[in-house]
């Protein structure tokens, strides 16, 4: 799952990102899936 969000302003983008995170958490919990697997595909070289 690679969610993407945006907004016309920083505040709107932040609000949209929070909604995406909440939906992801709900989806994982409903599917009895772990939120963290011990491995991350996030590139820390930002």
Backbone torsions as a table, in degrees:
resi	resn	phi	psi	omega
1	UNK	NA	124.1	179.7
2	UNK	-129.1	81.6	-177.1
3	UNK	-69.8	149.1	177.6
4	UNK	-134.8	141.6	177.1
5	UNK	-145.7	168.5	-180.0
6	UNK	-157.3	179.1	176.3
7	UNK	-168.3	159.7	178.9
8	UNK	-72.1	-23.5	177.6
9	UNK	-131.3	165.6	177.5
10	UNK	-59.1	-44.2	-179.0
11	UNK	-62.1	-40.8	178.8
12	UNK	-67.6	-40.9	177.6
13	UNK	-63.4	-40.9	178.7
14	UNK	-63.6	-43.4	178.2
15	UNK	-62.4	-43.7	179.2
16	UNK	-64.2	-38.7	179.0
17	UNK	-64.4	-40.3	178.6
18	UNK	-62.4	-41.6	178.6
19	UNK	-62.5	-41.2	178.8
20	UNK	-62.8	-45.7	179.5
21	UNK	-61.5	-41.7	178.7
22	UNK	-63.1	-41.2	178.3
23	UNK	-66.6	-38.8	178.2
24	UNK	-63.6	-44.7	179.6
25	UNK	-61.8	-46.2	178.8
26	UNK	-59.6	-43.2	-179.4
27	UNK	-62.3	-45.5	179.6
28	UNK	-65.2	-42.3	-178.8
29	UNK	-67.4	-39.6	178.8
30	UNK	-66.6	-31.7	179.7
31	UNK	-89.6	6.6	-179.0
32	UNK	53.1	42.5	179.8
33	UNK	-107.4	144.6	177.6
34	UNK	-69.4	142.6	177.9
35	UNK	-74.2	-31.4	179.3
36	UNK	-125.5	137.5	-179.2
37	UNK	-107.1	-0.9	-176.4
38	UNK	91.1	-12.0	176.9
39	UNK	-120.8	147.5	-179.4
40	UNK	-132.0	139.6	175.5
41	UNK	-99.2	8.0	-179.9
42	UNK	-76.4	130.4	178.7
43	UNK	-83.0	116.7	-178.3
44	UNK	-83.0	3.9	-179.3
45	UNK	-89.8	32.3	-179.2
46	UNK	-73.8	NA	NA
